[in-house]
Amino acid sequence: MLRSFQVSNHRSLRDEQELALIPAYDHDRPVVPVAAVFGANASGKSNLLDALGWMKFAVTQSYRSWEAESGVPRVPFRLDPDGSLEPSSFAVDLLIDGIQYVYGFTVDDDVVRKEWLSSHPHQRERVIFSRDGQQIELGSTVPERRGRRDLLTSLLRENALLLSTAVQAGQEEVLPVYRWFRECLRFAGRIPRSGGIVVDDVAAALNRYPSFVSLLKAADLGIADVIVDERTQEPSARDLDQADKLEARIAAMEAADVQQSDRRRRDLLHLRSPKVTKELLFLHGSAGTPLSWVEQSEGTQSWARLLIAALSSLADGSVLVVDEIDASLHPRLTARLIELFRHSSTNERGAQLLFSTHDATLLGTNLGEEVLRRDEIWFIEKRDGASSLYPLSDFHPRKDENRERRYLAGSYGAVPAIFSDSLVEAVLSTRPEATDATA
């Protein structure tokens, strides 16, 4: 579970930003299950979530993929001429199997400057490692720490994270945090238009989540059922002709005592084997008319893909990050998705939903219930080119306050500075008569 996330000097995030998920009003759960970030277009919402994604990328890929002496592929704040000269910092506060972990690092364009990891069993800090440049110190509770330190020092590159390096070296103390980044931090991606790309995901969801079809039906999209139509096709004449030619080449080369690769034999087997094709069909209406994935609306596709991601996170207890959750979704569908994470009966494993949006209706109520608690709401606002993040709790709102109306009125900030007639005036001011009048 993600308790907080801090980032500084990343894209539009000039100063240190902290997204703290610790409840502000009650303590019935160690961490709130939902965090929503509201803001105007180009306010920095996507960059905030991108920073968390970049942190995952660095943890999982820096040792294996970042080549030696190639630097650190970060994206610092660019609207300040000195931004590229300043380091970028990332840190998370996690709760894993009831134990708190704090992990973070500071990087510049070339190297990892600092890195740290500690656990806090029984609310006592236990240092696992700390790093200053290429200097490593392991905590006193780490067994055989001198030998391990020498091993890690010999393996560590200037531009690779120690956490990534330690995992490759088999250091068990760091595995919980590494696994959280690798397996428990997930990002809902772009919706593919091709049915071939999504069919396997939906087929797996139909087998793994009995509620998937029911949730599709509950969205009132006109869907009665979803099926995966599998058909077996015998090899075509063209495939068989290619197979005969390939077999002849293999026989000729073997006669010349040339050893064949396994790939050629696999290609031959593939050409002569029946092909199994899958087609994803959504049955619509009382007649069950089958429609393909590409024939579904963007709203249906969005809901289906988000459902798969949400049900997977709920089953595994992971964090699901969604940028612009309201894209192509009706506000009531978004509210229902949030509801799955907020209710303990459907979220038994402590999954979390972190998303950005500019849908103000989510600040209000839906069918008589508040969509988001006061401690689940954050705002992000751009000032002088840099984004500033702050929670609703800073305003000490009353429980019965009309948050939607106050947000749209600008009481919380984080709304675009557009007045009702400003766009009209902008158009009229560019017309020739307006230019002549001011001449």
SEKE-840953 format. One record per residue (C-alpha): residue number from 1; residue in one letter; x, y, z. Coordinates in nm, 4 decimals. Example, Ala and Ser with C-alpha at 12.3 -4.5 7.8 and 13.67 -1.06 7.14 Angstrom:
BEGIN
i_aa_u_v_w
1_a_1.2300_-0.4500_0.7800
2_s_1.3670_-0.1060_0.7140
//
This chain:
BEGIN
i_aa_u_v_w
1_m_0.0000_0.0000_0.0000
2_l_0.1237_0.3474_-0.0923
3_r_0.1241_0.5856_0.2033
4_s_0.2888_0.8826_0.0336
5_f_0.4872_0.9811_-0.2730
6_q_0.7276_1.2738_-0.3046
7_v_0.8908_1.4153_-0.6159
8_s_1.0836_1.7289_-0.7049
9_n_1.2294_1.8761_-1.0268
10_h_1.0482_1.6406_-1.2644
11_r_0.8820_1.7846_-1.5755
12_s_0.6432_2.0566_-1.4540
13_l_0.6950_1.9647_-1.0866
14_r_0.9482_2.2270_-0.9937
15_d_0.9331_2.2116_-0.6164
16_e_0.8870_1.9120_-0.3916
17_q_0.5368_1.7672_-0.4203
18_e_0.3923_1.5163_-0.1798
19_l_0.0859_1.3035_-0.2356
20_a_0.0091_1.1687_0.1110
21_l_-0.2557_0.8985_0.1283
22_i_-0.2671_0.8818_0.5089
23_p_-0.6248_0.9472_0.6337
24_a_-0.6772_1.2979_0.7673
25_y_-1.0131_1.2535_0.9387
26_d_-1.0306_0.8980_1.0693
27_h_-0.8050_0.6051_1.1479
28_d_-1.0264_0.3088_1.0620
29_r_-0.7778_0.2071_0.7906
30_p_-0.4005_0.2556_0.7783
31_v_-0.4183_0.4139_0.4321
32_v_-0.7115_0.5465_0.2306
33_p_-0.8065_0.3309_-0.0704
34_v_-0.8595_0.6184_-0.3156
35_a_-0.6739_0.9407_-0.3981
36_a_-0.8091_1.1791_-0.6628
37_v_-0.6090_1.4663_-0.8115
38_f_-0.8173_1.7502_-0.9583
39_g_-0.6853_2.0286_-1.1761
40_a_-0.7224_2.2263_-1.4944
41_n_-0.5827_2.1123_-1.8285
42_a_-0.2008_2.1347_-1.8392
43_s_-0.1872_2.1853_-1.4622
44_g_0.0560_1.8979_-1.4072
45_k_-0.1785_1.6103_-1.3183
46_s_-0.0322_1.3764_-1.5772
47_n_0.3237_1.4745_-1.4887
48_l_0.2634_1.3871_-1.1245
49_l_0.1518_1.0361_-1.2173
50_d_0.4270_1.0158_-1.4784
51_a_0.6821_1.0810_-1.2036
52_l_0.5574_0.7761_-1.0147
53_g_0.5791_0.5754_-1.3364
54_w_0.9335_0.6987_-1.3986
55_m_1.0299_0.5897_-1.0483
56_k_0.9034_0.2386_-1.1258
57_f_1.0957_0.2437_-1.4543
58_a_1.4159_0.3408_-1.2734
59_v_1.3771_0.0741_-1.0051
60_t_1.3027_-0.2108_-1.2439
61_q_1.5274_-0.1152_-1.5369
62_s_1.8284_0.0893_-1.4239
63_y_2.0598_-0.2056_-1.3551
64_r_1.9579_-0.4127_-1.6568
65_s_1.8830_-0.1518_-1.9237
66_w_2.0754_0.1670_-1.8508
67_e_2.4124_0.1195_-2.0131
68_a_2.7299_0.2139_-1.8301
69_e_2.8363_0.5758_-1.8780
70_s_2.5079_0.6524_-2.0579
71_g_2.3775_0.8743_-1.7783
72_v_2.0324_0.8829_-1.6223
73_p_1.7351_0.9278_-1.8622
74_r_1.5426_1.1693_-1.6426
75_v_1.3235_1.4610_-1.7573
76_p_1.3900_1.7590_-1.5272
77_f_1.1881_2.0800_-1.4988
78_r_1.2603_2.2753_-1.8190
79_l_1.1072_2.6191_-1.7645
80_d_1.3936_2.7240_-1.5381
81_p_1.7317_2.7589_-1.7149
82_d_1.8974_2.6081_-1.4080
83_g_1.6502_2.3184_-1.3825
84_s_1.8770_2.0739_-1.5623
85_l_2.1586_2.1592_-1.3213
86_e_1.9533_2.0620_-1.0169
87_p_1.8963_1.6984_-0.9176
88_s_1.5593_1.5234_-0.9207
89_s_1.4378_1.3423_-0.6097
90_f_1.1806_1.0653_-0.5687
91_a_1.0599_0.8942_-0.2502
92_v_0.7794_0.6618_-0.1425
93_d_0.6418_0.5588_0.1946
94_l_0.4981_0.2064_0.1693
95_l_0.3077_-0.0350_0.3884
96_i_0.3912_-0.3932_0.2869
97_d_0.2538_-0.6870_0.4884
98_g_0.2022_-0.4548_0.7840
99_i_0.5591_-0.3150_0.7792
100_q_0.6380_0.0413_0.6768
101_y_0.9190_0.0999_0.4275
102_v_1.0682_0.4319_0.3186
103_y_1.2638_0.4345_-0.0061
104_g_1.3986_0.7127_-0.2233
105_f_1.6787_0.8404_-0.4424
106_t_1.8244_1.1563_-0.5933
107_v_1.9630_1.1638_-0.9472
108_d_2.1031_1.4120_-1.1964
109_d_2.1673_1.3706_-1.5697
110_d_2.4731_1.1536_-1.5107
111_v_2.4652_0.9615_-1.1825
112_v_2.2689_0.8543_-0.8780
113_r_2.3708_1.0986_-0.6052
114_k_2.1902_0.9533_-0.3051
115_e_1.9697_0.6547_-0.2250
116_w_1.8165_0.5185_0.0923
117_l_1.5944_0.2361_0.2169
118_s_1.4673_0.1683_0.5675
119_s_1.1985_-0.0409_0.7293
120_h_1.0000_0.0496_1.0404
121_p_0.8824_-0.2618_1.2236
122_h_0.7107_-0.1784_1.5516
123_q_0.7489_0.1927_1.4616
124_r_1.1282_0.1752_1.4975
125_e_1.3524_0.2733_1.2087
126_r_1.5778_-0.0016_1.0788
127_v_1.8197_0.1138_0.8093
128_i_1.8620_-0.1380_0.5290
129_f_2.1022_0.0694_0.3227
130_s_2.2113_0.4246_0.2517
131_r_2.4149_0.5498_-0.0387
132_d_2.6092_0.8661_-0.1046
133_g_2.7488_0.8556_-0.4562
134_q_2.9367_0.5272_-0.4790
135_q_2.9734_0.4959_-0.1010
136_i_2.7438_0.2287_0.0465
137_e_2.6504_0.1664_0.4079
138_l_2.4369_-0.1293_0.5142
139_g_2.2285_-0.1313_0.8315
140_s_2.3508_-0.3030_1.1446
141_t_2.0764_-0.5667_1.1209
142_v_2.1886_-0.6817_0.7741
143_p_2.3790_-1.0115_0.8163
144_e_2.7361_-1.0312_0.6847
145_r_2.7108_-0.6676_0.5954
146_r_3.0804_-0.6075_0.5323
147_g_3.1044_-0.8843_0.2736
148_r_2.7749_-0.7806_0.1182
149_r_2.8839_-0.4194_0.1016
150_d_3.2023_-0.5160_-0.0810
151_l_3.0002_-0.7289_-0.3265
152_l_2.7482_-0.4526_-0.3968
153_t_3.0229_-0.1925_-0.4338
154_s_3.1909_-0.4085_-0.6980
155_l_2.8649_-0.4439_-0.8920
156_l_2.7251_-0.0930_-0.8550
157_r_2.7381_0.1476_-1.1487
158_e_2.7173_0.5220_-1.1055
159_n_2.3961_0.5454_-1.3050
160_a_2.2220_0.2355_-1.1606
161_l_2.0099_0.2230_-0.8470
162_l_2.1426_0.0242_-0.5544
163_l_1.7965_-0.1287_-0.5030
164_s_1.8057_-0.2724_-0.8569
165_t_2.1637_-0.3896_-0.8120
166_a_2.0930_-0.5530_-0.4749
167_v_1.8035_-0.7528_-0.6201
168_q_2.0260_-0.8894_-0.8969
169_a_2.2809_-0.9816_-0.6291
170_g_2.0184_-1.1782_-0.4336
171_q_1.9877_-0.9461_-0.1312
172_e_1.6603_-1.0606_0.0288
173_e_1.6165_-0.7559_0.2527
174_v_1.5287_-0.5342_-0.0435
175_l_1.2919_-0.7761_-0.2191
176_p_0.9622_-0.6545_-0.0629
177_v_1.0125_-0.3022_-0.1943
178_y_1.1392_-0.4138_-0.5354
179_r_0.8456_-0.6543_-0.5773
180_w_0.6040_-0.3760_-0.4857
181_f_0.7351_-0.1640_-0.7727
182_r_0.7440_-0.4551_-1.0151
183_e_0.4135_-0.6236_-0.9315
184_c_0.1963_-0.3942_-0.7202
185_l_0.2264_-0.0603_-0.8987
186_r_0.0211_-0.0697_-1.2185
187_f_-0.0764_0.1898_-1.4749
188_a_-0.3889_0.1763_-1.6886
189_g_-0.2671_0.2201_-2.0433
190_r_-0.4081_0.3544_-2.3675
191_i_-0.7143_0.1748_-2.5017
192_p_-0.6271_-0.0331_-2.8093
193_r_-0.8652_-0.0181_-3.1028
194_s_-0.7593_-0.3592_-3.2311
195_g_-0.9600_-0.6520_-3.0949
196_g_-0.6634_-0.8824_-3.1419
197_i_-0.4685_-0.6910_-2.8805
198_v_-0.7364_-0.7032_-2.6120
199_v_-0.8983_-1.0428_-2.6729
200_d_-0.6543_-1.2337_-2.4527
201_d_-0.7036_-0.9874_-2.1667
202_v_-1.0815_-1.0180_-2.1823
203_a_-1.0651_-1.3969_-2.2160
204_a_-0.8501_-1.4127_-1.9034
205_a_-1.0896_-1.1769_-1.7216
206_l_-1.3879_-1.3952_-1.8106
207_n_-1.2138_-1.6949_-1.6527
208_r_-1.0636_-1.5167_-1.3525
209_y_-1.3358_-1.2703_-1.2520
210_p_-1.6937_-1.4047_-1.2456
211_s_-1.8194_-1.0506_-1.1847
212_f_-1.6698_-0.9061_-1.5046
213_v_-1.9754_-0.9578_-1.7251
214_s_-2.2105_-0.8529_-1.4458
215_l_-2.0243_-0.5249_-1.4090
216_l_-2.0410_-0.4676_-1.7836
217_k_-2.4164_-0.5243_-1.7713
218_a_-2.4541_-0.2950_-1.4694
219_a_-2.3103_-0.0066_-1.6706
220_d_-2.6237_-0.0028_-1.8877
221_l_-2.4254_-0.0255_-2.2105
222_g_-2.6737_-0.2590_-2.3746
223_i_-2.4449_-0.5606_-2.3352
224_a_-2.6136_-0.8910_-2.2513
225_d_-2.3032_-1.1108_-2.2523
226_v_-1.9437_-1.1399_-2.3707
227_i_-1.7993_-1.4454_-2.5405
228_v_-1.4687_-1.5454_-2.6947
229_d_-1.5404_-1.7317_-3.0158
230_e_-1.2621_-1.9825_-3.0875
231_r_-1.2352_-2.1427_-3.4292
232_t_-0.9901_-2.3960_-3.5675
233_q_-0.8725_-2.3510_-3.9255
234_e_-0.6840_-2.6118_-4.1194
235_p_-0.3596_-2.5013_-4.2885
236_s_-0.4178_-2.3124_-4.6116
237_a_-0.2860_-2.4318_-4.9456
238_r_-0.0312_-2.1530_-4.9351
239_d_0.0920_-2.2655_-4.5909
240_l_0.1219_-2.6270_-4.7057
241_d_0.3133_-2.5209_-5.0165
242_q_0.5574_-2.3195_-4.8050
243_a_0.5916_-2.6161_-4.5681
244_d_0.6826_-2.8501_-4.8549
245_k_0.9475_-2.6073_-4.9782
246_l_1.0900_-2.5604_-4.6283
247_e_1.1002_-2.9353_-4.5681
248_a_1.2866_-2.9843_-4.8965
249_r_1.5465_-2.7218_-4.7937
250_i_1.5885_-2.8870_-4.4548
251_a_1.6357_-3.2320_-4.6168
252_a_1.8894_-3.0956_-4.8669
253_m_2.0931_-2.9255_-4.5973
254_e_2.0871_-3.2331_-4.3745
255_a_2.2064_-3.4429_-4.6705
256_a_2.4989_-3.2008_-4.6956
257_d_2.5626_-3.2608_-4.3245
258_v_2.4529_-2.9073_-4.2295
259_q_2.2851_-2.9027_-3.8903
260_q_1.9430_-2.7372_-3.8865
261_s_1.8304_-2.4897_-3.6247
262_d_1.5350_-2.5636_-3.4007
263_r_1.3702_-2.2478_-3.5324
264_r_1.3376_-2.3945_-3.8837
265_r_1.1728_-2.7082_-3.7463
266_r_0.9326_-2.4976_-3.5375
267_d_0.8454_-2.2955_-3.8477
268_l_0.7737_-2.6187_-4.0357
269_l_0.5497_-2.7478_-3.7562
270_h_0.3650_-2.4147_-3.7412
271_l_0.2935_-2.4147_-4.1159
272_r_0.1410_-2.7648_-4.1042
273_s_-0.0553_-2.7283_-3.7810
274_p_-0.4210_-2.6150_-3.7564
275_k_-0.4600_-2.2509_-3.6489
276_v_-0.6813_-2.1491_-3.3571
277_t_-0.8292_-1.8015_-3.3984
278_k_-1.0096_-1.6048_-3.1279
279_e_-1.2687_-1.3353_-3.1765
280_l_-1.4100_-1.1234_-2.8967
281_l_-1.7864_-1.0743_-2.9312
282_f_-2.0192_-0.8542_-2.7267
283_l_-2.3794_-0.9715_-2.7413
284_h_-2.6185_-0.6753_-2.7504
285_g_-2.9903_-0.6464_-2.6938
286_s_-3.2537_-0.9119_-2.6279
287_a_-3.1604_-1.0890_-2.9507
288_g_-2.7945_-1.1162_-2.8492
289_t_-2.6614_-0.9517_-3.1634
290_p_-2.2823_-1.0123_-3.1732
291_l_-2.0616_-0.7064_-3.2212
292_s_-1.6814_-0.7046_-3.2306
293_w_-1.4459_-0.5030_-3.0110
294_v_-1.3861_-0.2387_-3.2781
295_e_-1.7627_-0.1910_-3.3111
296_q_-1.7949_-0.0893_-2.9447
297_s_-1.8050_0.2744_-2.8419
298_e_-1.5020_0.4324_-2.6766
299_g_-1.7025_0.4462_-2.3551
300_t_-1.7639_0.0704_-2.3634
301_q_-1.3987_0.0026_-2.4438
302_s_-1.2839_0.2327_-2.1625
303_w_-1.5159_0.0691_-1.9124
304_a_-1.4100_-0.2834_-2.0152
305_r_-1.0381_-0.2094_-1.9942
306_l_-1.0674_-0.0217_-1.6643
307_l_-1.2748_-0.3051_-1.5205
308_i_-1.0061_-0.5579_-1.6090
309_a_-0.7372_-0.3392_-1.4503
310_a_-0.9508_-0.2670_-1.1434
311_l_-1.0524_-0.6288_-1.0835
312_s_-0.6885_-0.7351_-1.1177
313_s_-0.5778_-0.4750_-0.8619
314_l_-0.8578_-0.5692_-0.6229
315_a_-0.7644_-0.9372_-0.6497
316_d_-0.3934_-0.8741_-0.5923
317_g_-0.4057_-0.5778_-0.3535
318_s_-0.2062_-0.3551_-0.5870
319_v_-0.2082_0.0179_-0.6678
320_l_-0.3851_0.1149_-0.9900
321_v_-0.2858_0.4504_-1.1397
322_v_-0.5209_0.6028_-1.3985
323_d_-0.4604_0.9297_-1.5780
324_e_-0.7807_1.1168_-1.6712
325_i_-1.0101_0.8489_-1.5372
326_d_-1.3147_1.0363_-1.6664
327_a_-1.2077_1.0140_-2.0336
328_s_-1.4929_0.8537_-2.2336
329_l_-1.6730_0.7564_-1.9106
330_h_-1.9964_0.8938_-1.7708
331_p_-1.9454_1.0392_-1.4189
332_r_-2.1701_0.7689_-1.2719
333_l_-1.9472_0.4959_-1.4143
334_t_-1.6411_0.6642_-1.2681
335_a_-1.8184_0.6852_-0.9328
336_r_-1.9038_0.3148_-0.9478
337_l_-1.5435_0.2260_-1.0229
338_i_-1.4306_0.4296_-0.7231
339_e_-1.6918_0.2513_-0.5150
340_l_-1.5272_-0.0862_-0.5801
341_f_-1.2090_0.0362_-0.4084
342_r_-1.3800_0.2205_-0.1252
343_h_-1.5884_-0.0700_0.0042
344_s_-1.4075_-0.3266_0.2151
345_s_-1.6401_-0.6032_0.0915
346_t_-1.5008_-0.5672_-0.2629
347_n_-1.1529_-0.4529_-0.1574
348_e_-1.0448_-0.7106_0.0963
349_r_-0.6731_-0.7010_0.0083
350_g_-0.6106_-0.3286_0.0448
351_a_-0.5909_-0.2254_-0.3206
352_q_-0.5669_0.1448_-0.4016
353_l_-0.6872_0.3664_-0.6837
354_l_-0.4865_0.6789_-0.7653
355_f_-0.6221_0.8890_-1.0486
356_s_-0.6321_1.2332_-1.2045
357_t_-0.9441_1.4055_-1.3294
358_h_-1.1099_1.7389_-1.3998
359_d_-1.4626_1.6039_-1.3503
360_a_-1.6013_1.8275_-1.0750
361_t_-1.9094_1.6079_-1.0281
362_l_-1.6872_1.3559_-0.8468
363_l_-1.6557_1.6131_-0.5674
364_g_-2.0271_1.5849_-0.5012
365_t_-2.2661_1.3005_-0.4379
366_n_-2.3935_1.0184_-0.6547
367_l_-2.7314_0.8640_-0.5771
368_g_-2.7230_1.0204_-0.2329
369_e_-2.3699_0.9093_-0.1359
370_e_-2.0528_1.1146_-0.1493
371_v_-1.8242_0.9851_-0.4223
372_l_-1.5003_1.0822_-0.2447
373_r_-1.4188_1.1492_0.1168
374_r_-1.2630_1.4766_0.2176
375_d_-0.9291_1.3046_0.2800
376_e_-0.9255_1.1451_-0.0664
377_i_-0.9231_1.4734_-0.2600
378_w_-0.6170_1.6613_-0.3880
379_f_-0.5721_1.9629_-0.6126
380_i_-0.2887_2.0588_-0.8436
381_e_-0.2380_2.4083_-0.9784
382_k_0.0228_2.5596_-1.2068
383_r_0.1834_2.8833_-1.0889
384_d_0.4580_3.0536_-1.2907
385_g_0.5003_2.7357_-1.4951
386_a_0.5444_2.5069_-1.1928
387_s_0.2801_2.2787_-1.0455
388_s_0.1741_2.2967_-0.6823
389_l_-0.0070_2.0069_-0.5134
390_y_-0.2218_2.0443_-0.2015
391_p_-0.5038_1.8515_-0.0263
392_l_-0.8632_1.9551_0.0288
393_s_-0.7983_1.9160_0.4010
394_d_-0.5942_2.2405_0.3900
395_f_-0.9285_2.4239_0.3592
396_h_-1.0882_2.2434_0.6587
397_p_-1.4145_2.1824_0.4720
398_r_-1.7350_2.1068_0.6572
399_k_-1.8764_1.7600_0.6113
400_d_-2.1899_1.8928_0.4387
401_e_-2.0053_2.1479_0.2247
402_n_-2.0936_2.1683_-0.1467
403_r_-1.7444_2.0909_-0.2691
404_e_-1.8377_2.0769_-0.6359
405_r_-1.9826_2.4281_-0.6348
406_r_-1.6952_2.5720_-0.4327
407_y_-1.4371_2.4124_-0.6621
408_l_-1.6007_2.5485_-0.9779
409_a_-1.6253_2.8900_-0.8130
410_g_-1.2486_2.8859_-0.7566
411_s_-1.2538_2.8546_-0.3764
412_y_-0.9998_2.5732_-0.3846
413_g_-0.8013_2.6974_-0.6843
414_a_-0.6873_2.4460_-0.9483
415_v_-0.9386_2.5704_-1.2099
416_p_-0.8580_2.7391_-1.5422
417_a_-0.8732_3.1196_-1.5459
418_i_-1.1410_3.1384_-1.8160
419_f_-1.4412_3.3714_-1.7889
420_s_-1.7688_3.3256_-1.9711
421_d_-1.6962_3.5876_-2.2386
422_s_-1.3177_3.5621_-2.2617
423_l_-1.3097_3.3224_-2.5591
424_v_-1.5602_3.5334_-2.7501
425_e_-1.3538_3.8440_-2.6861
426_a_-1.0392_3.6620_-2.7964
427_v_-1.1985_3.5761_-3.1316
428_l_-1.3519_3.9202_-3.1863
429_s_-1.0262_4.0967_-3.1045
430_t_-0.8544_3.9316_-3.4016
431_r_-1.1063_4.0518_-3.6620
432_p_-1.0057_4.3291_-3.9015
433_e_-1.2628_4.5785_-3.7695
434_a_-1.1298_4.5339_-3.4162
435_t_-0.7755_4.5912_-3.5406
436_d_-0.8776_4.9048_-3.7330
437_a_-1.0573_5.0461_-3.4321
438_t_-0.7451_5.0241_-3.2190
439_a_-0.5167_5.1641_-3.4882
//
